[in-house]
Amino acid sequence: MSNLSLKLLRNYAPVLPATVLGVIRRRKVRVLSNVLIFGNSGSGKSTLAKSIYKSQVLAHLDLDSFAWEATTPTQRKSLNASKKDIVNFIKLNDSWVIEGYYTDLLELAEP
């Protein structure tokens, strides 16, 4: 296993489910291509995403940027508008990390 993989495991083992850690260790993951990170506010999603996208040189998408209209007061974008943005992001980027807590939007990024 690469030093990077070991570093990620040491730093994020407390927040990753045991099944995910088992798969990572068994397969000796070296290169990540598409990663979805889901979790509550303040759970470390952005920190984990930043570590992954910087170390693996992946495109990064925080779903907050596609979930809300740029209005005052803020309003949630329609699901169709968000879907268009997400599909476009995925088309433009072969390898990426997408993070957020919007299950309806994360489902749009699933293979």
DAFEN-V520930 format. One record per residue. N is the residue number from 1. PHI is phi in radians with two decimals (* if undefined). PSI is psi as a letter, one per 40 degrees, with the letter a starting at -180 (none if undefined). Layout:
n=N phi=PHI psi=PSI
n=N phi=PHI psi=PSI
This chain:
n=1 phi=* psi=h
n=2 phi=-1.20 psi=i
n=3 phi=-1.05 psi=d
n=4 phi=-1.08 psi=d
n=5 phi=-1.07 psi=d
n=6 phi=-1.11 psi=d
n=7 phi=-1.10 psi=d
n=8 phi=-1.06 psi=d
n=9 phi=-1.09 psi=d
n=10 phi=-1.10 psi=d
n=11 phi=-1.30 psi=d
n=12 phi=-2.05 psi=e
n=13 phi=-0.94 psi=d
n=14 phi=-1.13 psi=d
n=15 phi=-1.83 psi=e
n=16 phi=-1.65 psi=h
n=17 phi=-1.07 psi=i
n=18 phi=-1.01 psi=d
n=19 phi=-1.14 psi=d
n=20 phi=-1.15 psi=d
n=21 phi=-1.06 psi=d
n=22 phi=-1.08 psi=d
n=23 phi=-1.13 psi=d
n=24 phi=-1.04 psi=d
n=25 phi=-1.19 psi=d
n=26 phi=-1.16 psi=d
n=27 phi=-1.54 psi=e
n=28 phi=0.90 psi=f
n=29 phi=-1.03 psi=h
n=30 phi=-2.02 psi=d
n=31 phi=-2.24 psi=h
n=32 phi=-1.79 psi=i
n=33 phi=-2.04 psi=d
n=34 phi=-2.26 psi=h
n=35 phi=-2.25 psi=h
n=36 phi=-1.89 psi=h
n=37 phi=-2.12 psi=h
n=38 phi=-2.14 psi=h
n=39 phi=3.14 psi=i
n=40 phi=-1.23 psi=i
n=41 phi=-1.02 psi=h
n=42 phi=1.36 psi=e
n=43 phi=-1.54 psi=e
n=44 phi=1.81 psi=e
n=45 phi=-1.00 psi=d
n=46 phi=-1.14 psi=d
n=47 phi=-1.13 psi=d
n=48 phi=-1.12 psi=d
n=49 phi=-1.03 psi=d
n=50 phi=-1.07 psi=d
n=51 phi=-1.09 psi=d
n=52 phi=-1.23 psi=d
n=53 phi=-1.19 psi=d
n=54 phi=-1.29 psi=d
n=55 phi=-1.31 psi=d
n=56 phi=-1.78 psi=e
n=57 phi=0.95 psi=g
n=58 phi=-1.98 psi=i
n=59 phi=-1.22 psi=i
n=60 phi=-2.19 psi=h
n=61 phi=-2.34 psi=h
n=62 phi=-1.62 psi=h
n=63 phi=-1.06 psi=e
n=64 phi=-0.97 psi=d
n=65 phi=-1.22 psi=d
n=66 phi=-1.90 psi=e
n=67 phi=-1.60 psi=d
n=68 phi=-2.15 psi=i
n=69 phi=-1.29 psi=i
n=70 phi=-1.54 psi=g
n=71 phi=-2.22 psi=i
n=72 phi=-2.20 psi=h
n=73 phi=-1.24 psi=i
n=74 phi=-1.17 psi=i
n=75 phi=-2.33 psi=i
n=76 phi=-1.21 psi=h
n=77 phi=-1.17 psi=i
n=78 phi=-1.18 psi=i
n=79 phi=-1.07 psi=d
n=80 phi=-1.13 psi=d
n=81 phi=-1.14 psi=d
n=82 phi=-1.12 psi=d
n=83 phi=-1.05 psi=d
n=84 phi=-1.03 psi=d
n=85 phi=-1.12 psi=d
n=86 phi=-1.17 psi=d
n=87 phi=-1.05 psi=d
n=88 phi=-1.11 psi=d
n=89 phi=-1.02 psi=d
n=90 phi=-1.15 psi=d
n=91 phi=-1.12 psi=d
n=92 phi=-1.39 psi=e
n=93 phi=-2.27 psi=h
n=94 phi=-1.24 psi=d
n=95 phi=-2.21 psi=h
n=96 phi=-2.74 psi=i
n=97 phi=-2.18 psi=h
n=98 phi=-2.06 psi=h
n=99 phi=-2.36 psi=i
n=100 phi=2.94 psi=a
n=101 phi=-2.18 psi=e
n=102 phi=-1.67 psi=g
n=103 phi=-1.07 psi=d
n=104 phi=-1.11 psi=d
n=105 phi=-1.44 psi=d
n=106 phi=-1.08 psi=d
n=107 phi=-1.06 psi=d
n=108 phi=-1.21 psi=d
n=109 phi=-1.64 psi=e
n=110 phi=-1.16 psi=i
n=111 phi=-1.16 psi=none
